[in-house]
Amino acid sequence: MTPRIQAGCAAAILAALDHADHPGVLEATLHIGKLEGTQARFFARREHAIQAGTTAVRDAWTTLAKTIDVAPAVRTLRAEAAQPLETDPQTAVWAGHAASSLMSGFYAHDQHHHLLDAVQDALRTGMAEGEAGLLAVNADKHGHTVTETTGYHWDTAYQSIYDRLANLPDLPLLAQQWVQTMLNGCARSIGILLARLVAENASRAEMAAELEAALIANGSTTASYRAVTLFMDQAIAQAMSQAALNLYRSEGIDDIYFVTAGDERVCPICAAAEENSPYNTDNCPVPGLHPLCRCVLTSDDPAPFKALAAQLIS
């Protein structure tokens, strides 16, 4: 019972007293570890979408990385580092330039579109899962069965939404932005690696070997693996949340609640976002505020989705 949890309990009680007549007053926080039924399936599908999308992007990244020539970056860095060093920070600057130059090779590569396609499909999958999952949860709340025969057929709904998103205009640009975010994150880590190698007087061969390993998104310790895994987790989570928010907006539903996982791992930023609920669709923070964010959006129960009717099987 830490001070933060004590404060959270006090805030929850005060909120409950202020909204004593609200039908969902006792459902203040979603405890992921205690979920059952449709809610549990929602988070299982969410986790699967994140894992599958991230794996596909890591594979595309690694295929591309194996063709990147690290020799020019090593030569440039060693030539600069051979000059008289006035300050240690200057080494970090040179290392940062070399890392950025190296990562720019991903964009210049003629196979770069394979990486963009993988990111785009992961985002599209996340959007489809976000909308289909929200409809599934509300189908359950409206008393419809969530099965493969009658009521709400989750896979069918997901596929129809996924197909509808095929030509979404914003999707290519969003994919490019997330690729750039991953490249920037990886460049920072590689810059630190190169600065260390310079300080250790590493040989040309040692630098090249370390760089080649860092570029490959295999093995949880490499710079590329960390950058791709963390930022794709955030990207797909945001895609799912944004799809849910778009659905709320299209249905004219306000009073959106930002809901955390309700455990000791919840960060202060997400805890504050939950505490400030409800929001309208124009000022609601989108979960996926950081990598590994587990927060979701919900509304008053049950939400009267008109879009749900189109997905029901009689």
N, C-alpha and C positions, 0 to 999 in steps of 0.2 A: 504494500500500500504506500507507494511513493508519494511525495508531495504533488507531483503532476497529476497522478491518478486521483488523489484526494480532491484536488481543485476541479478536475473533470467531473467527478461525482457531484460535487456541490453545484457546478454549473448546470449539470443535467437535471438535478432536482429543481433548481430555480426555473429552468426552461419548462419543465413539466408543470410546475405550479402556474406559470404564466399562460400555458395552453392546456389547461386541465380538461377542456371539452373536446380537444382534438382526438379523433378516433385512433391516430397512430402514436399517441403520446408515449406509450411504453416501448416503442420500437426506435429508440434514439440512436442506437449504434448497431452495425452489422458485425456479428462475430463470425468470421469466416470459418474458424475451426468447429463451429457448432451448427453449420448449415445443413439442411436436409432437402431432399426433393429437388424441385426446380431450381432453387437458389444454389444448391450444391452443384447441379449440372451446369448452371451458368458459369460458375467460377472454374469448373473443370474444363469446359470448352474454351474459356478465356485463356487459361494456362496453356492448353494445347495450341491455340492459335499463336500465342507468343513464342512458344518453343519451336513450333514448326516454321514460322516466319523467320525467326532469328537464325535457325539452322540453315535455311535456304540462303539467307543473305551472307552468312559466314562462309558457306561453300562458294558462292559467287565471288566474294571478296578474296578468298584464298586462291582461287583459280587465276584471278587477275594479278594478285600479289606475286605469284610465282614467276610472272613474266617481267616484273619490274627490275630494271638494272640498277643496282645500288652503287655501282662503281663511281659514277660522276659525283654523287653526293659525298662519298668517302674522300675522293680526290680533292674536292673543293674545301671540305672541312679541314683536311690535313694541311692543305696549303695555307689556309688562314691561321690555323693553330700553330703553324711553324713560325709565325711572326712573333715579335716580342709581345708578351702579354702585360698590359698595364693593370688590368683588374680581372678577377675571376668572372664577374658578370659578363665581360666581353666574350668569354668562351661560351657562355650560355646563349648569348645573342647569335654567335656564329652557328652554334648547334641548332638553334631554333630555325635559322634560315635554311640550313641543310635539310632539316626535317620537313619544313614546308615545301621546299623544292622537290623533295622525294615524293611527298604525298600528292603533289600536283600531277605526277605521272599517272595517277589513277584516272584523272579526268582526261588527260591527253591520249590515253590508250584507246585503240580502235575497238576494243571489246568492252569498253566502259558501259555500254548500254545493257549488258547482261546484269551488271550490278544494279543499275537503275531499275531494270525490270523486276528483279527479285524484291527490292525494297517496295516498289509500287504494288506488287501483288500482295506483299505482307500487309501493307496499309489497307488495301482493298478488302482483304480477308478480315482485318480488324474491324473495319467499318461495318461489314456485313454481319459479323458476329455481335457487334455492339447493338445494332438495331434488332436483329433476330432474337438476341438474348433478352432485351428489354421487353419485346412483345411476348416472349415466352413467359417471363415472370408475371406480366400483367394478365396473360391468358389464364394462368394458374390462379391469380387473385380473383378473376372474374368467374371462377368455377369451371373453366374449360379443362378438359384433359389435355395433357401434353404428351402425346403418343405418336406412333407412326401410322395409325389407322384413322382415328377420328379426332376431332378437336384441333389442337395446334400441332402441326408436324414441323418440328424444329428444323430438320435438315432441308425440307422442301422450302421453308421460309428463307433459310439462310441462302440457298442456291438462287432463289428468285431475286433476292436483294443483291447478292454478289454479281449476278448477270446484269442487273440494272446499273451497277456502278462501273461497268466496263469502259464507258466513255466519259467518265466524270472529268470535267475540264481541269479542275484544280489538282488532280492526282499526280500528274507528271512533275509539276512544280514542287509539290509537297515532298515527293520522293527525292528530288534534287536537293532540297533543303536538308533533309535528314542525312543524305550521303555526305554533304558538306559538313554537317555537325559531327559525323563519325570521323571524317578525315581530320577535322580540326582537333578532336579529342585524341586521336592517334598521334598526330603531329606533336602535340604537347608532350606526350609520354616518350616519344622517340627523341625529342629534343633533350629531355632529361637524360635519356640513355646515352646519347652522343656526348653530352657534356661530361658524363661520368667516364666514358671511354677515353676522352681526351685527357682528363685528369689522371687517369691510370696509365697514360702513355701506351694505349693499346696499339697493336700493329694494324697495318692496312687489312690484312686477312682477318684479324679478330674483329675489327669494326664491321667488315662486310658480312661476316658470319652472324654477328649479333643483329645487324640490321635485317638480314634475310629472315631470321627467326622471328623478329618483332613484327614483320609485315604479314606473316601468315596467321590467319585467325583460327588456328588449331591449338589446343592446349590452353588451359585457363590462365596461364601466367603471361601470355604474350600481350603486347600493347594493343595489337589489332583485335584480339579476342575480347579483351575488356571493353574497348571502345564500341565494337559492333554489338556485343551482348547487352551492355547497359543501355545504349541509346536506342537500339531496336526494341527493347523492352518498353522504354518510355514512349517510343513512336507508336507502337501498336496499341498500348494502353490509351494514349491520347486519341488515336483513331476510333477506338471503341467508344470512348466517352463523348467525343465530338458527334459521332453518329447518334448516340442516345440524346444528346442535347438538341441536335437538329430535328429529331423526331418529336421531342417535346415542343419545340418551336412551331413545327408544321401543324401540330394538333392544337395549338393555342393554349398549352398548359403552362401555367406559371407556378410559383412556389416549388422550386427545385431544391432538393436537399443534397448537400455534399456529405457523403457518408464514409467514414474511415473503417479500417478493419477492427478497431476497438481493442487493440492490445498494446503491450509496452513498446512495440516497434514503431508505432505511429509517430511521425516526425512533428515538430512544433508547427510547421507551415500547414500541414494537412489538418492538424488538430484545430488550428485557428480557422481554417476554411470551413470545417464542420461546425464549429461553434457559431459562426456567423450566418449559418443557414436560417431560413430559406432565402434563395435568390430568385430573380427572374431570369429569363433565358438570355437577356442581354448582358448581365453582369456576373453570371455564374462561372466560377473557376472550373477549368476542365481537368478532371483527374488524369494522372500521368504528369503531375507537377514536377516529378523527378524520376530518375530510373528506379525501378523496383517499387513504384507506387502501387498500392493495392486498393485505392479508394474508388468509389463508384458514385453515380448520381441516381437519385430516386425522387419520387413525387408522392403526393397524397394518394392513399390507397383506396380503391384501385383506380388507376388513371383510365379515363374513358377514351381509349385509342380507337379512332375510326379505322386506322390502318390495320388494326387487328382483324377486323371482319374479313378482309381480303385473304387472310392467311389461314382461315379456319376451314377444316374439312368436315363436311356433314356425313 
